[in-house]
């Protein structure tokens, strides 16, 4: 990496994430790309999240607020970030070590690119592996999916500022709302076929109330989208017709229990992915 | 379609709500979303409430200026469409409290009940909308913080 490579700010919005935070931080610190800065934005954690973040010394900037919700916490991190590019990682998710490098390569190859997202593979902790088994028939649960989510997003700071912050009033659909605003503004985006982000499914806070609340929130966002003159055909994102590609060496050995549980279809997909390694560079 | 036929919402795959008189539906499995007009919005609580087709036709004819034969044909087309999109499925029995078809004070102009299908945001909606019974954000609202 040349010394004039642009700084990427990696923002972790945190609330009571001590159980996962070390692994998320490790997956950032393990990135091939440099230079990066790590910003932990905490929303009033009551566990050891802050101790973990601060134990890494100057390598991690920590900013705090209290009880504002995930979107506002992402915004706090973005507000203090110094990078030319912004990336976000939820502390229960993981990045492939080549995530930022591959995304930054897209920006180098296409100077007009505003944002880049990756495919995502879900994985289940052992304690909730039965959920993965139960959802085995859902493509979203077992196959790599397009990751229009903050946790895959790498965006130019200027483009982020153009669209504006995440809506702090949304607790579940803030990312979808933001991507819809970016779509409406005509930002130039790319969806990488590579699976570079791993979305952990775990047993915390699995409540009917959240399920209902989150569904209502998505419906409101979609309603607003359909009512705002969206009827123009959407642009097909670059790379959207490419088949998802799993990479070698996913960070599947860094789970808190020492091993991560993948649903059967995902295990099969990973085996098949080995043949794609030569196609990655 | 028989008058006593009932449907139910495929709750595992579907989020749906009537807002401003129109129904908005997301198929959480595919990322497709749907908007229904005001007539569909009027019908939706009866569909979701497992009411009989005959009850829905009765509602259409009492609320709108439409003859029963046309209402039945349009309703059947809508229900088949929703079933093909896996939004609804046949139901065997009535819900414990099926809504009744209320009589409107004044008949409204009729429009064919239908839903528009949008698949353009399927990629955008592929990851984030919640899957059934699976929530995954660590945050608690302020009113939940004292409960853990």
Interface residues (C-beta under 8 A of the other chain):
Chain A: X15 X16 X17 X43 X46 X67 X69 X70 X90 X91 X92 X120 X131 X135 X138 X139 X140 X141 X145 X146 X147 X148 X149 X171 X172 X173 X175 X176 X179 X180 X183 X191 X199 X200 X201 X202 X204 X205 X206 X207 X208 X210 X211 X214 X215 X216 X218 X219 X220 X222 X223 X225 X226 X233 X234 X237 X240
Chain B: X15 X16 X17 X19 X20 X22 X24 X26 X28 X29 X33 X35 X118 X120 X121 X123 X124 X125 X126 X127 X128 X129 X130 X131 X132 X133 X134 X135 X136 X137 X138 X139 X140 X141 X142 X145
